[in-house]
Amino acid sequence: MESTVTNAEKYFGHFCSLLAAYTRKTARLRDKADQLVKQLVDFANTENPEMRATLRNFAEELARVQDYRQAQVERLETKVVTPLKFYGPQIKQTRAEIKKCKHIRSNEIKQLEKLDKLRQKSPSDRQMISQAETGVQKASADASRTTHQLEETVDAFQTQKLKDLQKIFLDFVTIEMVFHAKAVEVYSSAFQTLENYDLEGDLQDFRAKMRGVYGQKDARPRRDTAPSAAVPWSRPSQSAQSTTRSQRKEEEASEDDFPEEELEEEDLGGWDRDSINGMRTSKSRK
């Protein structure tokens, strides 16, 4: 009985410390993975569109794995480490019962030795021998009762220990299986995300930008590009301005040759252009 409690105290203590360290290591692994997720997102913001989208999706999948790892840490703490911690007080209580029983057994042995000495020294002193025999009987009864109680206590301790040991490691294996099953599912999705990365698309976009030409993807007009001549409020070029001025001089020189209707129509067209320009300007100001 004493060896059973001693072995339980020794190895359950080792189990508790090792599994607690295992849980702490898992929590630190979760923290490092969270840092990796942050770095992936930061790096993705500096990359081309395809790699940016791929890394962001991969970071999301990795973050999901860490959510499952967080649940794993909490379950290990609750279902594995905590029950092992409770065995410390139980083992101390059982050891105290054993110590009490040993003390009673030692008292019984002392009473027997005292009786033997009396019988050897004073075999004719029936009164002393009778008192010693009574003490031996009482000590034997106490030892028998205490031993029986101790047997029941240690038997219950052993039964509970075996059941708890089975349950603790069943919970440990279940927690690990659930985590790894979920992790494999998420990692499979992450693998597909990385596998489907369009390397050529990113390289084409990078090479186009490197040459100063926007690629087909994310193509936007450059700010310094000259506005199209079709836009009514765009500034005319220098050649167009000089041509317009020469035409106006010719029109002024030959103004009397034009019919009145054509002059009115021309003036109307010029008013119409000015009014359109005014409307664009007012809209742009608004």
Sequence and secondary structure as in RCSB ss.txt:
>XXXX:A:sequence
MESTVTNAEKYFGHFCSLLAAYTRKTARLRDKADQLVKQLVDFANTENPEMRATLRNFAEELARVQDYRQAQVER
LETKVVTPLKFYGPQIKQTRAEIKKCKHIRSNEIKQLEKLDKLRQKSPSDRQMISQAETGVQKASADASRTTHQL
EETVDAFQTQKLKDLQKIFLDFVTIEMVFHAKAVEVYSSAFQTLENYDLEGDLQDFRAKMRGVYGQKDARPRRDT
APSAAVPWSRPSQSAQSTTRSQRKEEEASEDDFPEEELEEEDLGGWDRDSINGMRTSKSRK
>XXXX:A:secstr
 HHHHHHHHHHHHHHHHHHHHHHHHHHHHHHHHHHHHHHHHHHHTTS HHHHHHHHHHHHHHHHHHHHHHHHHHH
HIIIIIHHHHTHHHHHHHHHHHHHHHHHHHHHHHHHHHHHHHHHHH TT HHHHHHHHHHHHHHHHHHHHHHHHH
HHHHHHHHHHHHHHHHHHHHHHHHHHHHHHHHHHHHHHHHHHHHHT  HHHHHHHHHHHHTT   STT    TTS
   TTSTTS   HHHHHHHHHHHHHHHHTGGGS HHHHHHHHHHHHHHHHHHHHHHHHHH 
